[in-house]
Amino acid sequence: MAMIETIVIAGGTHGNELTGVNLVRHWRDNHYAVNHQPLTIELLQANPAAINANKRYLEKDLNRCFKLSELADPKANNQEQQLAKQINQQLGPKGDARVDFIIDLHTSTANMQTNIVLIKMDDFHLKLAAYLKQQLANVVITSESRLMDDHHFLCSIADKGIVVEVGPIPQGAIEYDAYQKTESAVKKAIEFADRYNRQQLPDLGESLEVMSYFSKVYFPTTQNDEINAAVHPDLIHQDYSQITTGTPIFKSFDGEDIYYQGENAHIAFVNEAAYYDQKIALCLCNPIRYCLTSLKPLG
C-alpha cells in the first residue's frame, strides 16, 4: 500500500469561492499545517489573479485545464492554461506527482450540502468517502469517474484527490457555516489519511451510496440562444431529489410549465450560478451502491 506523506489543500481554484480562499489563508497565517505530523500539509491559493478579481476565472475555468492533453499542448496558453501548467510542475507532474493527495475546496450556489466529489473509485477513495459520511453530518458522495478517463480537475494531478464542495452559498461571499463544514471535512480527510497509513480504520460498513453523474439539462433558449425560462420553483434547493418523465423542470417567462422527458434521474447543481455561462440548468445523476470490499457496484 502506497503511503500518503504529502497532502495539498487547495483554495481559490475558482476565485470567487471564498470559503477555500479564506481557509487556506487562515491555516497559513496560523501555521495550522504543522499540526498534522507525520503528514506534510501544503497550502495552495490556486488562482491568485481570479481571487483578486473576485471572479471564477479570467479566461478559462482553471478546474477544466488539467487533462494531460491540454497540459502538453503548447497552444493552450491563456492565463488559466498557463497557470495549470505551472501548478502541474509544482505539484506533479500528473501521472508521477510529487504530492500524494490533493483536497480541492469549492462552494456552490446550489443546495449541495457537504458534497465529496470522487474522480476515482478505488480502495482509498471509496473508504475515504465512507469515513467522511460516517464522521460528518449531511454528507453526500458524488462521482464524476464515469464521465472521462483523463480528468480535468486540479485534484487529478495527484494519485489521490477529492473535491470538497459545500453549498448553498452565494458566489463572492463568506459564511461561517460553510467555512466550518469545509474545515471539518478537511480535518477529517487528513485524519483518514493518517489512519489509512497506519491501517487503523474503523468499521465503515459493507457498502457506500454514490451519486454518479451521467448527463446535464440545459435551459430552454430562444432562436437567438437567450435563456427564456427559469428552473421550476418546485426544484429550487431540491438537489438529489428524483425527477421522472412529466416532472415540471422549467417555468417559462410566460408562466407555462415545461416538463422533463427522459429516464428517471436525480438532480444536482440545481440552478448553479457558475453554470449559466454554459446554460446548464441542472445535472443528472443516479445512486450506485458500491461494495467496500470488492470495490464494485452492487446489483
RACORUR-V796295 format. One record per pair of residues at least 6 apart in sequence whose C-alpha atoms are under 7 Angstrom apart, sorted by sequence separation. I is the first residue (numbers start at 1). J is the second residue. If there is no record, write none. Layout:
# RACORUR-V796295
i->I j->J
i->I j->J
This chain:
# RACORUR-V796295
i->12 j->18
i->27 j->33
i->50 j->56
i->70 j->76
i->88 j->94
i->91 j->97
i->92 j->98
i->133 j->139
i->155 j->161
i->195 j->201
i->221 j->227
i->222 j->228
i->251 j->257
i->290 j->296
i->291 j->297
i->50 j->57
i->91 j->98
i->92 j->99
i->118 j->125
i->155 j->162
i->220 j->227
i->221 j->228
i->250 j->257
i->251 j->258
i->290 j->297
i->291 j->298
i->12 j->20
i->33 j->41
i->50 j->58
i->91 j->99
i->219 j->227
i->220 j->228
i->250 j->258
i->289 j->297
i->290 j->298
i->11 j->20
i->12 j->21
i->33 j->42
i->220 j->229
i->248 j->257
i->249 j->258
i->250 j->259
i->272 j->281
i->288 j->297
i->289 j->298
i->11 j->21
i->219 j->229
i->248 j->258
i->249 j->259
i->271 j->281
i->167 j->178
i->248 j->259
i->249 j->260
i->270 j->281
i->271 j->282
i->129 j->141
i->166 j->178
i->247 j->259
i->248 j->260
i->270 j->282
i->11 j->24
i->116 j->129
i->246 j->259
i->247 j->260
i->269 j->282
i->71 j->85
i->235 j->249
i->246 j->260
i->268 j->282
i->269 j->283
i->28 j->43
i->245 j->260
i->246 j->261
i->267 j->282
i->268 j->283
i->65 j->81
i->166 j->182
i->232 j->248
i->244 j->260
i->245 j->261
i->267 j->283
i->268 j->284
i->232 j->249
i->245 j->262
i->267 j->284
i->62 j->80
i->66 j->84
i->164 j->182
i->231 j->249
i->232 j->250
i->245 j->263
i->266 j->284
i->267 j->285
i->24 j->43
i->59 j->78
i->61 j->80
i->65 j->84
i->231 j->250
i->232 j->251
i->244 j->263
i->245 j->264
i->265 j->284
i->266 j->285
i->24 j->44
i->59 j->79
i->60 j->80
i->230 j->250
i->231 j->251
i->244 j->264
i->265 j->285
i->266 j->286
i->24 j->45
i->59 j->80
i->229 j->250
i->230 j->251
i->243 j->264
i->244 j->265
i->265 j->286
i->62 j->84
i->229 j->251
i->230 j->252
i->243 j->265
i->229 j->252
i->242 j->265
i->243 j->266
i->21 j->45
i->114 j->138
i->115 j->139
i->116 j->140
i->117 j->141
i->118 j->142
i->119 j->143
i->228 j->252
i->229 j->253
i->242 j->266
i->113 j->138
i->114 j->139
i->115 j->140
i->116 j->141
i->117 j->142
i->118 j->143
i->119 j->144
i->120 j->145
i->228 j->253
i->241 j->266
i->242 j->267
i->113 j->139
i->114 j->140
i->115 j->141
i->116 j->142
i->117 j->143
i->118 j->144
i->119 j->145
i->240 j->266
i->241 j->267
i->115 j->142
i->118 j->145
i->240 j->267
i->239 j->267
i->240 j->268
i->239 j->268
i->239 j->269
i->239 j->270
i->15 j->47
i->6 j->39
i->7 j->40
i->8 j->41
i->9 j->42
i->10 j->43
i->11 j->44
i->12 j->45
i->13 j->46
i->14 j->47
i->237 j->270
i->5 j->39
i->6 j->40
i->7 j->41
i->8 j->42
i->9 j->43
i->10 j->44
i->11 j->45
i->12 j->46
i->13 j->47
i->236 j->270
i->5 j->40
i->6 j->41
i->7 j->42
i->8 j->43
i->9 j->44
i->10 j->45
i->11 j->46
i->12 j->47
i->15 j->50
i->16 j->51
i->8 j->44
i->10 j->46
i->15 j->51
i->16 j->54
i->12 j->51
i->15 j->54
i->16 j->55
i->15 j->55
i->16 j->56
i->231 j->271
i->15 j->56
i->14 j->56
i->15 j->57
i->14 j->57
i->118 j->162
i->117 j->162
i->118 j->163
i->116 j->162
i->117 j->163
i->116 j->163
i->117 j->164
i->116 j->164
i->13 j->62
i->115 j->164
i->116 j->165
i->13 j->63
i->115 j->165
i->231 j->281
i->104 j->155
i->114 j->165
i->115 j->166
i->103 j->155
i->114 j->166
i->102 j->155
i->113 j->166
i->114 j->167
i->132 j->185
i->112 j->166
i->113 j->167
i->112 j->167
i->113 j->168
i->102 j->158
i->111 j->167
i->112 j->168
i->132 j->188
i->101 j->158
i->106 j->163
i->108 j->165
i->110 j->167
i->111 j->168
i->100 j->158
i->101 j->159
i->102 j->160
i->103 j->161
i->104 j->162
i->105 j->163
i->106 j->164
i->107 j->165
i->108 j->166
i->109 j->167
i->110 j->168
i->99 j->158
i->100 j->159
i->101 j->160
i->102 j->161
i->103 j->162
i->104 j->163
i->105 j->164
i->106 j->165
i->107 j->166
i->108 j->167
i->109 j->168
i->97 j->157
i->100 j->160
i->101 j->161
i->102 j->162
i->103 j->163
i->104 j->164
i->105 j->165
i->106 j->166
i->107 j->167
i->108 j->168
i->109 j->169
i->219 j->279
i->97 j->158
i->108 j->169
i->109 j->170
i->128 j->189
i->218 j->279
i->219 j->280
i->95 j->157
i->107 j->169
i->109 j->171
i->218 j->280
i->219 j->281
i->94 j->157
i->217 j->280
i->218 j->281
i->93 j->157
i->94 j->158
i->128 j->192
i->216 j->280
i->217 j->281
i->92 j->157
i->217 j->282
i->92 j->158
i->216 j->282
i->217 j->283
i->114 j->181
i->143 j->210
i->147 j->214
i->216 j->283
i->142 j->210
i->143 j->211
i->144 j->212
i->215 j->283
i->216 j->284
i->88 j->157
i->141 j->210
i->142 j->211
i->143 j->212
i->144 j->213
i->215 j->284
i->141 j->211
i->142 j->212
i->143 j->213
i->214 j->284
i->213 j->284
i->214 j->285
i->213 j->285
i->131 j->204
i->212 j->285
i->213 j->286
i->130 j->204
i->211 j->285
i->212 j->286
i->211 j->286
i->212 j->287
i->211 j->287
i->212 j->288
i->210 j->287
i->211 j->288
i->130 j->208
i->209 j->287
i->210 j->288
i->209 j->288
i->210 j->289
i->209 j->289
i->208 j->289
i->209 j->290
i->207 j->289
i->208 j->290
i->67 j->150
i->207 j->290
i->208 j->291
i->67 j->151
i->207 j->291
i->208 j->292
i->20 j->105
i->66 j->151
i->67 j->152
i->206 j->291
i->207 j->292
i->20 j->106
i->66 j->152
i->206 j->292
i->65 j->152
i->66 j->153
i->64 j->152
i->66 j->154
i->17 j->106
i->63 j->152
i->64 j->153
i->17 j->107
i->63 j->153
i->63 j->154
i->7 j->99
i->6 j->99
i->7 j->100
i->8 j->101
i->9 j->102
i->10 j->103
i->11 j->104
i->6 j->100
i->7 j->101
i->8 j->102
i->9 j->103
i->10 j->104
i->11 j->105
i->5 j->100
i->6 j->101
i->7 j->102
i->8 j->103
i->9 j->104
i->10 j->105
i->4 j->100
i->54 j->172
i->111 j->237
i->110 j->237
i->112 j->239
i->111 j->239
i->17 j->171
i->18 j->172
i->16 j->171
i->17 j->172
i->18 j->173
i->19 j->174
i->16 j->172
i->18 j->174
i->112 j->269
i->19 j->178
i->110 j->269
i->19 j->179
i->110 j->270
i->110 j->271
i->110 j->272
i->109 j->272
i->108 j->272
i->109 j->273
i->127 j->292
i->126 j->292
i->123 j->295
i->122 j->295
i->4 j->193
i->4 j->197
i->3 j->197
